[in-house]
Amino acid sequence: MYKPLADEIRPASLDDVVGQKHILGKDGMLRRIVESGQIPNMIFYGPSGTGKTTVARIIAQRTNRSLRKLNATTAGIADIKKIIDELDTFLAPGGVLLYLDEIQYFNKKQQQSLLEFIEDGRITLIASTTENPYFCVFNAILSRSTVFEFKPVSAEDVKQAVYRAVDIMNARREAPLTLQDGAAERISSACGGDVRKAINSVELLFSAAGERSVITAEDAAAITQRSAMRYDRDGDDHYDILSALMKSLRGSDPDAALHYLARLLEVGDLVGACRRILCSASEDIGLAYPLAVPIVKACVDSALQLGLPEAKLPLAEACILLATAPKSNSACMGIDAALADVRAGRTGSIPRELQNVHADGAGFEREQGYKYPHSYPGHWVRQQYLPYELRGAHYYDYGDNKTEQAAKRYWEEIKK
């Protein structure tokens, strides 16, 4: 029976796993735990194709426990009960090692059904997830488990798996194929750190080779086409890229800003890019260059009207403008400080002279004593604007940029 190459090539020992040196290297904590033989409940967190399932299988081979595997996308309470029924029977005399793939798809009730048996040690849980476990795993499970993060595999490490896959595929053929210079590099770099995707690309290249004797770099480029960039609109990658774009704009790095903008546009997230760019104009450039807001708004409107791919042009202009503009977060800090007071209940009564002119009773207009600033020199007059309970409260500090410092000097002269 045909066996997919990705299964055939799956490592049988930790030494053969590519990547993950931070946890599986000589002094890696996960390696040390596995070699101790005392396997705790664990959650493997990371992107697809980084070795989570492979490592779980290797761990299972080193224990005397019966291995049971469930995928949370298709399993339910009935499947869990079936495993529970095996406990303390000849089917699982030493307990069960349960590998639960994609645990984020189990709801709270399904996860809770395992809790009693994890608690008393009859089930050792190894769960894997591509989502942040601190958001998708029930707290009681999380507190009884050790989380290990699996990272995207570097192109250099993926290349080892590519060459191993080529050797296996050549063993299946009468006439072996050779990789032209650049082919392995293209496959390794285009998979986005997903070893499984790289191996599948090798298998497809061999299937399409026919009578050829060489796999060229052009063949590799054709099979990979667009890079397998990781992006999930509802997952961590979505927010990581948006965060990186915002922080690159704030950090005045136009190259990084364009890079993250390109990643958003490549996956079609035009709205997400527009929102972050608009936000940065007010949050990070602010009063240092107030014209950034209307200019960026015009760029965003243009991008939304044009649509992709042409939207890249006005958005690139907006990113470069924001990244190279002077920066000020004084408005952001000021409103946050004011909100902190309001949310803490520090409000007080609005001074009478600022209240809306209206009748206290029929035919009687309230005497307010409001001083109209435009009637005074410099269009300013001293009077209490904050509630009296907040007299002296301070929220806004002038930024150290040309625009705000000019305003500061102006008002210091007027108010002296």
KEDREN-35173 format. One record per atom (N, C-alpha, C, O): x, y, z; residue in one letter. Coordinates in steps of 0.05 Angstrom, whole numbers, plus 5000, padded with zeros to 4 digits. Layout:
% residues N
XYZa ...
END
This chain:
% residues 416
501749765000m 500050005000m 501850255000m 503850265013m 500950454985y 502550704983y 502650845009y 500550875023y 504950935016k 505351085041k 506351365035k 508451385022k 505051575044p 505951845038p 508851885047p 509651785068p 510352035032l 513152075038l 513452205066l 515252145081l 511652395073a 511852535098a 511652335122a 512852385143a 510152115118d 509951915139d 512451735139d 513451655160d 513351665116e 515651485113e 518251615124e 519951475136e 518451875121i 520852015129i 520852095158i 522752205169i 518552055172r 518252155199r 520452045217r 520851805218r 521852215232p 524152125249p 523151925270p 520951945280p 524951745277a 524351545298a 525751615324a 525251485345a 527551815324s 528951895349s 529152195350s 528852335329s 529552305374l 529852595377l 532152705361l 532152935352l 534252545358d 536652635343d 536052695314d 537452855301d 533952565303d 533352595275d 531352815269d 530852885246d 530252935290v 528353155287v 529853405278v 531753485291v 528953525256v 530253775247v 529054015261v 526654025265v 530754205268g 529854435282g 529354385312g 530054175322g 528154585325q 527354565353q 529754515372q 529454385392q 532054625365k 534354585382k 534054705410k 535354625429k 532354915412h 531955045438h 530654865458h 530854915482h 529154655449i 527954475468i 528954185465i 528654015483i 530054125441l 530953845436l 533953815433l 534953595428l 535454045435g 538354025434g 539453875457g 538053775474g 542053855459k 543453705479k 542453765507k 542053585523k 542154025513d 541354105540d 538454215539d 537554345558d 536954155518g 534154245517g 532454115538g 532753885544g 530654275549m 529054175572m 527253945564m 526953755579m 526053955540l 524253745532l 525853485528l 524853265536l 528153495516r 529853255513r 530453135540r 530352895544r 531253305559r 531953205586r 529553075600r 529952875613r 527153185596i 524753065607i 524252795595i 523652605609i 524452775568v 523852525554v 525852315563v 525152085568v 528452385564e 530452195572e 530252105601e 531251895608e 528952265617s 528652185645s 526551965648s 526551815668s 524751935629g 522651735630g 520251815645g 518251675645g 520352045659q 518152145675q 516652355658q 517352585657q 514652255644i 513252425624i 510952575637i 509052445647i 511052835639p 508752995650p 506653055629p 507052985605p 504453175637n 502553275618n 503853515603n 505153685616n 503653515577m 504953725561m 503153825539m 501353685529m 503654075532i 502254205510i 504354305490i 506054465498i 504254205466f 506054295445f 504654505428f 502554465417f 505954735428y 504654975414y 506555065392y 508855125397y 505455095368g 507055195346g 505655145319g 503555015318g 506855255298p 505655225271p 505654935261p 506954765273p 504154885240s 504154615228s 506854555216s 508354725208s 507454295215g 509854205202g 512454265217g 514554275205g 512254295244t 514654365259t 515554135277t 517454165292t 514153905276g 515053665291g 513453595316g 514353425331g 511153725321k 509653675345k 508753375346k 509153245367k 507453285325t 506453015324t 508752815325t 508552605338t 510852865311t 513152695310t 514352655338t 514952425346t 514752875352v 515952855379v 514052705398v 514952545415v 511452745395a 509552605412a 509752305407a 509552145426a 510052215382r 510351935376r 512851815387r 512851595398r 515051965386i 517551875397i 517351845427i 518351645438i 515952025440i 515552005469i 513951755476i 514551615495i 511851705460a 510151475465a 511651215464a 511151025479a 513651205446q 515250955443q 517050905467q 517950685471q 517551115482r 519351085505r 517951035531r 519151025552r 515251005531t 513750965555t 512450685554t 512350555533t 511550595578n 510150335579n 507150375578n 505650195585n 506350605570r 503450665569r 502350615542r 503650635521r 499750545542s 498350505516s 497950775503s 496850965516s 498650795478l 498251055464l 495551065451l 494750875437l 494151285455r 491651335442r 491751605429r 492751795441r 490751625405k 490951875390k 488151975382k 486451815373k 487652225387l 485152355379l 485752615365l 487752755372l 484152685346n 484352945333n 481753095341n 479553005335n 482153325354a 479853465365a 477953575343a 475753655349a 478853585318t 477153685297t 474953485291t 472853555281t 475353225297t 473353015291t 472452865315t 470352735314t 473952865337a 473252715361a 471252855378a 470753095375a 469952705396g 467952815413g 467952685440g 469852525446g 465952735457i 465752615484i 465752315482i 466852185500i 464352205462a 464251905460a 466951785457a 467551575468a 468751915442d 471451815438d 473051825464d 474651645470d 472552035479i 473952065505i 472951845524i 474651725538i 470351795525k 469251595543k 470351315536k 470851155553k 470751265510k 471851005502k 474650965513k 475350745522k 476251175513i 478951155525i 478751125555i 480250965567i 476951275568i 476651255597i 475850975605i 476650875626i 474050845589d 473150575595d 475450375595d 475250165607d 477550435580e 479850245578e 481650265603e 483150075608e 481350475618l 483150515641l 482750285662l 480450195666l 484850195674d 484849985694d 483949715682d 482949545697d 484149685656t 483549425644t 486149315631t 488149455630t 485949075620f 488348955608f 489149115582f 491349085573f 487249275572l 487949435548l 489849665555l 491349755537l 489849755580a 491549975588a 492449935617a 491750095634a 493949725622p 494749665650p 496449875663p 496349915687p 498050025647g 499750225659g 498650505655g 500150705658g 496150525647g 495050785641g 495250855611g 496250685596g 494351085604v 494151165576v 495751415571v 495651605587v 497351415550l 498551665540l 496751755517l 496651635496l 495351975522l 493452085502l 494752315487l 495552515498l 495052275460y 495952495443y 493452625431y 492152495414y 492952865438l 490553015429l 491453235410l 492453445419l 491053195385d 491953385365d 489753605362d 487353555363d 490653855358e 488854085353e 486954115377e 484554145373e 487954125401i 486254135425i 484554385425i 482554395439i 485354595410q 483754845410q 480954805400q 479154975405q 480454575386y 477754525376y 475954385396y 473554345391y 477054295419f 475454185441f 474254415457f 475754605464f 471754405463n 470554615479n 471154565509n 472454365516n 470254735526k 470954725554k 469954465567k 471354335582k 467554375560k 466354135571k 468053885563k 468553705579k 468853885537q 470453655527q 473153645541q 474053425549q 474353875545q 476953885559q 476653805588q 478353665599q 474453895601q 474053835629q 473553535634q 474153435655q 472553395614s 472053105617s 474552945622s 474552725632s 476853065614l 479452925618l 480652995645l 482552855654l 479653195659l 481053315681l 481453115704l 483653095715l 479352965711e 479652775734e 481852565729e 483252495748e 482052475705f 483952265699f 486852365695f 488752225699f 487052615687i 489652745686i 490552795715i 492952765721i 488652875732e 489252935760e 490352695774e 492352725789e 489152455770d 490152225785d 492252065770d 493151855780d 493052165747g 495352045733g 494651815715g 496551695703g 492151735713r 491551505695r 491651585666r 492051405649r 491451835660i 491851935633i 494152135633i 494052335649i 496152095617t 498152295612t 497452425585t 497352295565t 497052685586l 496152835562l 498552965549l 500053115561l 498752915523i 500453085506i 498653205485i 497653055467i 498253455486a 496453595468a 498053775450a 500153885458a 497053815425s 498453995407s 496454195397s 494054135395s 497354435391t 495654645381t 497254845365t 499654895370t 495954955344t 497255165329t 496455445340t 497555645331t 494655445359e 493855695371e 495155735399e 496055545411e 495155985408n 496356045434n 494855895456n 492455955460n 496055705470p 494655545489p 493555705513p 491555625525p 494755935518y 493756095540y 491056235534y 489756345551y 490256215508f 487656315500f 485656095495f 483256135498f 486655865487c 484755655477c 484555405494c 482855235489c 486255385514v 486255145531v 485155215559v 485855425570v 483255055569f 481955095594f 484155125616f 486054965617f 483755315634n 485755375654n 486555145672n 488955115678n 484654975679a 485254745696a 487054545682a 488854425695a 486754515656i 488554345640i 491254475638i 493354345641i 491254735633l 493654885629l 495454885654l 497854855652l 494154905677s 495654915702s 496954645709s 498754635726s 495954435697r 497054165702r 498954075680r 499653835679r 499554255662s 501254175639s 503654365636s 503654595645s 505654265622t 507954425615t 507754495585t 507454315569t 508054755579v 507754845551v 510554865538v 512354985550v 510854745515f 513254765499f 512554885472f 510754795458f 514055095465e 513455225439e 515255115417e 517755105420e 514055025395f 515454935372f 515555165352f 513555285345f 517955235342k 518255465325k 518555375296k 519255155290k 517855565277p 518255495248p 521155405244p 523055525255p 521555205228v 524155095223v 525655265203v 524555345183v 528255315209s 529755485191s 530155345164s 530155105162s 530655505143a 531055395116a 533455205116a 533355005101a 535455275131e 537855105131e 537254825143e 538254625133e 535554825164d 534854565176d 532854415158d 533054165156d 531054565145v 529154435127v 530654295104v 529854075095v 532854415096k 534454295074k 535354015080k 535553845062k 535953955106q 536753685114q 534453485108q 534953275097q 532053565114a 529753395109a 529253365079a 528453155070a 529753575064v 529353565035v 531253355023v 530453195007v 533853365031y 535753165020y 535052885029y 535452695013y 534052855053r 533252595063r 530852485046r 530752255039r 529052675040a 526652595024a 527552514996a 526452324984a 529452654984v 530452594958v 531752314958v 531252154939v 533252244978d 534451974980d 532251754981d 532551554967d 530151804996i 528051604998i 526551574971i 526051354962i 526051804958m 524651794932m 526351654911m 525351514894m 528951704912n 530751584893n 530851274897n 531251124877n 530551194922a 530550904927a 528150764915a 528150524911a 526050924909r 523650804897r 523850794867r 522250664854r 525850934855r 526050954826r 528250774815r 530150704829r 528050704790e 530150554777e 532450744770e 534750674774e 531750974759a 533751174751a 533551414771a 531551554770a 535551454787p 535451674807p 535351944794p 536351994772p 534152134809l 534152414801l 536152574818l 536652504841l 537252774806t 539052954821t 537853234822t 536253314805t 538553374844l 537553644847l 539553844836l 541953834843l 538654014819q 540354224808q 540954424830q 539354454849q 543154564828d 543854774847d 541554974850d 540555074829d 540755034874g 538655224878g 535855104883g 534155234893g 535554854874a 532854724877a 532254674906a 530054734915a 534154554921a 533654494949a 533254754965a 531554764983a 534754954958e 534555214972e 531755334967e 530555444985e 530755314942r 528155424936r 525955284952r 524155414963r 526055024953i 524054864967i 524154934997i 522054965010i 526554955008s 526954995036s 526055275045s 524855305066s 526555475028s 525855745036s 522955815031s 521755985044s 521655675011a 518955735004a 516855595021a 514455655019a 517655415039c 515755265055c 514855405080c 513055315094c 516155635086g 515255795109g 515855655136g 514455695155g 517955485136g 518655345161g 517055095166g 517154985188g 515455015147d 513754775149d 515154545135d 515154525110d 516254365151v 517854135139v 516053955123v 516853865101v 513653915132r 511853735117r 511253845089r 511153695070r 510954105087k 510354225061k 512754185042k 512454135019k 515154215053a 517554185037a 517753895027a 518453845004a 517153705044i 517353415037i 515153355015i 515753204996i 512853465019n 510753424999n 511553544972n 510853434951n 512953764972s 513953884947s 515953694933s 515853664909s 517653574949v 519553374937v 518053144924v 518653064902v 516053044939e 514452824928e 513052894902e 513052734883e 511953134901l 510653224876l 512653264853l 512053194830l 514953364859l 517053394838l 517853124827l 518253104802l 518152924844f 518852664834f 516552544817f 517052414797f 514052584826s 511752484811s 511552604784s 510752474765s 512352864782a 512153004756a 514652974739a 514753084717a 516652834749a 519252834735a 519152674709a 520552734690a 517552464708g 517452294684g 520152164679g 521252034696g 521152204654e 523652084646e 526052264651e 528352204644e 525552494663r 527752684668r 529752574689r 529052394704r 532152674688s 534252584706s 535052804726s 536552764745s 533953054722v 534753274738v 532253434747v 530453474731v 532153514772i 530153704781i 531553984782i 533354024797i 530554164766t 531854424764t 530654624785t 528654574797t 532154844787a 531155054805a 528555164795a 526855254811a 528155174768e 525655264757e 523355074764e 521155164769e 523954814764d 521854624772d 521054674801d 518654674807d 523054714818a 522454764846a 520855024850a 518955034866a 521455234834a 520055484836a 517155444826a 515355564837a 516755274806a 514055234795a 512355084815a 509955134817a 513454894829i 511854734848i 511254884873i 509154844886i 513055064881t 512555214906t 511055474900t 509455564916t 511555594877q 510255844868q 510456054890q 512556164895q 508156104903r 508256304925r 509256184950r 508655954957r 510756344965s 511756244991s 509456165009s 507456295010s 509955955024a 507855865043a 508056025069a 508455925091a 507556285066m 507656465089m 505356395108m 503156345100m 506056385134r 504056305154r 502256545159r 503156765165r 499656505158y 497756715164y 495056595168y 493956445151y 493856665191d 491156575198d 489756815209d 490556925229d 487556895195r 486157145203r 485157135232r 484757335245r 484756895242d 483756865270d 485856775289d 485256725313d 488356745280g 490456635297g 492556835304g 492357075298g 494656735317d 496756915327d 498257055304d 499057285307d 498556915281d 500157035260d 498857295251d 500257495245d 496257305250h 494757545242h 495557785259h 496357995249h 495457745285y 496057955304y 499058015306y 499758245311y 500657815302d 503557855303d 504458035280d 506058225284d 503357995256i 504258155233i 503158445236i 504558635230i 500658465245l 499558735249l 501158885270l 501659125267l 501858745292s 503458865313s 506258945302s 507259165309s 507458775286a 510058835275a 509959085257a 511859245257a 507859105241l 507559345224l 507359595240l 508759785235l 505659585261m 505259825278m 507859905292m 508560135293m 509259705302k 511759765317k 513959855298k 515760005307k 513959765274s 515959855254s 515460145247s 517360305244s 512960215243l 512260505238l 513160675261l 514360885258l 512460585285r 513160735310r 516160755313r 517160955322r 517560545305g 520460535308g 521960665285g 524460655284g 520560795266s 521760945244s 523460775226s 525660865218s 522560535220d 524060355202d 522360305177d 520660125177d 522760465156p 521060445132p 521360175119p 519460075107p 523760055120d 524159795107d 522459575120d 521159415107d 522559565147a 521059365161a 518059415157a 516459225154a 517259675157a 514359735153a 513459635126a 511259515124a 515059675105l 514259585079l 514159275078l 512459155064l 516059145092h 516058855093h 513458745104h 512258565093h 512658845128y 510258745140y 507758825125y 505758675125y 507759055113l 505559135095l 505358935072l 503058855066l 507558865060a 507558675038a 506358405047a 504958275032a 507058315071r 505958065081r 502958075084r 501557875079r 501958295094l 499058325097l 497658335069l 495658205066l 498858485051l 497658505024l 497758245009l 495958174994l 499958095013e 500257844998e 498057645005e 497257474989e 497057655030v 494857475038v 492157615036v 490057495044v 492057855025g 489557985020g 488358135043g 485958205042g 489858185064d 488758325088d 488958625084d 490558755099d 487458735066l 487559015060l 486459185083l 487559385090l 484159095094v 482859245115v 484559255140v 484859465152v 485859035147g 487559025171g 489859225168g 490559365187g 491159225144a 493359405139a 492459695141a 493759865154a 490159755130c 489160035130c 488560125159c 489260355166c 487359955175r 486760035202r 489260095218r 489360295233r 491259925216r 493759975231r 495160225222r 496160385239r 495160275196i 496560515186i 495060765195i 496360965203i 492460765194l 490860995204l 491361045233l 491661265242l 491360825249c 491760855277c 494560975284c 494761145301c 496560885269s 499260985274s 499461285269s 500961425283s 498061385250a 498161675244a 497461835268a 498662045273a 495461745283s 494561895307s 496161815332s 496861985348s 496661555335e 497961455359e 500861525361e 501861595382e 502361495339d 505261515339d 506461765327d 508561855335d 505061875307i 506062125295i 504762365309i 506062555317i 502162345311g 500662535327g 501162825321g 501162905298g 501662975342l 501963265340l 504663355330l 505063595325l 506563165327a 509063235315a 508763305286a 510263475275a 506763185272y 506263245245y 503263205240y 502462995229y 501563395249p 498663345248p 497563295220p 495463165217p 498863385199l 497963345172l 498163045164l 496962975143l 499562885180a 499762605173a 496962465173a 496462295157a 495262555191v 492562425192v 490962465166v 490062265155v 490562715157p 489062735132p 490462615107p 489162515089p 493162625107i 494562515084i 494262205084i 493662095063i 494662085107v 494361795109v 491461705104v 490961505091v 489561865114k 486761805108k 486161805078k 484761635068k 487361995064a 487062005035a 488261765022a 487161655003a 490561675032c 491961435021c 490161185026c 489861015008c 489061165050v 487460935056v 484860935040v 484060725029v 483661165037d 481261185020d 481861094991d 480260954979d 484161184982s 484961114955s 485360814952s 484560694932s 486760704972a 487260414972a 484760254972a 484460054957a 482860324989l 480360184990l 478660204964l 477260024957l 478960434951q 477460474926q 478760324903q 477460214886q 481460314904l 482860174883l 482659874886l 482359734866l 482859784911g 482959494915g 485759384908g 487459524897g 486159124914l 488659004908l 488758914878l 486658844867l 491058924865p 493658974876p 494559264877p 496559334890p 493059444864e 493959724862e 493959864888e 495360074891e 492459764908a 492459894935a 495159904947a 495660064966a 497059744937k 499759744949k 501060014946k 502760084963k 500360164925l 501760414920l 501160634940l 503060734953l 498660704945p 498160914965p 498860814994p 499660975010p 498560554999l 499260455026l 502260465030l 503160515053l 503760405009a 506760425012a 507560715017a 509260765034a 506260905004e 506861195009e 506161265038e 507761395051e 503861165047a 503061225075a 505061115095a 505761245114a 505960865090c 507860735109c 510460885109c 511560935131c 511560965086i 514061105085i 513761375099i 515561465114i 511561515094l 511061775106l 511061745137l 512361905151l 509561555147l 509361525176l 512061435189l 512861525210l 513461255175a 515961155186a 518161365187a 519861365205a 517961555168t 520061765167t 519162025180t 520762215181t 516762045189a 515762285201a 516662315230a 517362115242a 516862565240p 517462595269p 515262475286p 512962445277p 515962385310k 514062235326k 513262385352k 514862525364k 510762335359s 509762435385s 507362265394s 505562215378s 507462175419n 505162035430n 503862195452n 502462075469n 504262455452s 503162625473s 500162615475s 498962605496s 498762605452a 495862595452a 494962325463a 493062315478a 496262105455c 495561845464c 495961825495c 494161725509c 498161925504m 498761915533m 496762085549m 495862015570m 496062315537g 494262495550g 491462375553g 490262385575g 490362265532i 487662155534i 487661905551i 485661855565i 489761745551d 489961515569d 489861595598d 488661465615d 491361815605a 491361905632a 488662015641a 487761965663a 487262155622a 484562255629a 482662015632a 480962025650a 482861815615l 481061585617l 481561435643l 479661335655l 484061425652a 484661285677a 483161425700a 482061285718a 483061685700d 481561825721d 478561775720d 477261715740d 477561785695v 474661745692v 473861465700v 471861425714v 475461265692r 474760985699r 475060925728r 473860745739r 476761085742a 477161055771a 475061215786a 475061215811a 473161345772g 471061495786g 471861775794g 470361905808g 474161865785r 475062135792r 473962325770r 475362385750r 471562425775t 470362595755t 469562865767t 470563075758t 467862875787g 466963125798g 464863255782g 464063165761g 463863485792s 461763635779s 462963835760s 464963955765s 461563865737i 462464065717i 462164345729i 459964405739i 464164515729p 463864785740p 461464925728p 460764895704p 460065075745r 457565195737r 457865375712r 456165385695r 460165515711e 460465705689e 460965565662e 460765695641e 461465305663l 461765155638l 459265005629l 459064905607l 457364985647q 454964835641q 453364975619q 453565215615q 451664815605n 449964925584n 447965125596n 446865075617n 447565345582v 445665545591v 442865435588v 441965385566v 441465405611h 438765315610h 437265415634h 438465545652h 434665375636a 433065495657a 433065315682a 432665075680a 433565445705d 433265305730d 430265265736d 429465065748d 428765445727g 425865425731g 424565605710g 425865755696g 421965595708a 420565745687a 421166035690a 420566165710a 422266155668g 422766445667g 425266535681g 425766775681g 426866355692f 429266435706f 431766305692f 431966065692f 433566475682e 435966375669e 438166365690e 438566555705e 439666155690r 441866125710r 444066325706r 444866375683r 445066445727e 447366625726e 449866445726e 450366305746e 451366445705q 453666265703q 456366395709q 458066275721q 456766635700g 459366765703g 461466665685g 463866695691g 460666565662y 462566465642y 464066695629y 462866885621y 466766665627k 468366875614k 468966775585k 470166565581k 468266945566y 468566875538y 471466935529y 472067175527y 473166735524p 476066785519p 476566985496p 478467135498p 474866985475h 475467165453h 475067455460h 475867635445h 473967505483s 473667785492s 476067885507s 476068115517s 478167725509y 480567795525y 483067785507y 483067655486y 485167925515p 487667935500p 488767655496p 488767495514p 489667605472g 490767335466g 488667125465g 489366885463g 486167195466h 483967005465h 484166795487h 483566555483h 484966895511w 485266715534w 484666865559w 485467095562w 483266735578v 482766845604v 482966615625v 482066395619v 483966675648r 484166465668r 481466415681r 480166595690r 480666165681q 478266075695q 478465775699q 480065645686q 476765665716q 476865385722q 475265225701q 472865265698q 476765045687y 475464875667y 474964595677y 472864475673y 476964475691l 476664215702l 474664225726l 474364445737l 473364005732p 471764005757p 473464095781p 475864035781p 472264225800y 473764335823y 475064105838y 477264145850y 473863865838e 474963635852e 477563545839e 479263405851e 477963625813l 480463545799l 482263785794l 483963775776l 481863995809r 483564225806r 486564145807r 487364015826r 488064225787g 490964165786g 491563905772g 493963845768g 489563745764a 490163505749a 491563565723a 490963765710a 493363395715h 495063455691h 495163205673h 495862985683h 494363235648y 494263015630y 496163045606y 497362845597y 496363285596y 497863325571y 500663445577y 500863645591y 502663325565d 505363435565d 506263485536d 505963315519d 507263725531y 508063785504y 510263595495y 512163535510y 510063495470g 512163325460g 514663485453g 514563735450g 516963345450d 519463485445d 519963515415d 522263475406d 517963595400n 518163635372n 517663925365n 516664075381n 518363995341k 518264275332k 515464395335k 515064615345k 513464245326t 510664345326t 509664395354t 508564605360t 509964195372e 508864225399e 510564425415e 509464565432e 513064435411q 514764625426q 514064915418q 514165095434q 513364955392a 512465215384a 509865295397a 509565525406a 508065105399a 505565155413a 506065215443a 504765385455a 507965065454k 508565105483k 509565385488k 508765525507k 511465475471r 512565745474r 510365965470r 510366165485r 508665915452y 506466105446y 504666145471y 504166365480y 503865915483w 502065935505w 503366015531w 502166135549w 505965955534e 507366055557e 507566355557e 507366485577e 507866475533e 507866765530e 505166885536e 504967085549e 503066755526i 500366855530i 499466845559i 498267025570i 500166615572k 499166565599k 500866665622k 500166645645k 503166795615k 504966875637k 503767105652k 504967205671k 
END
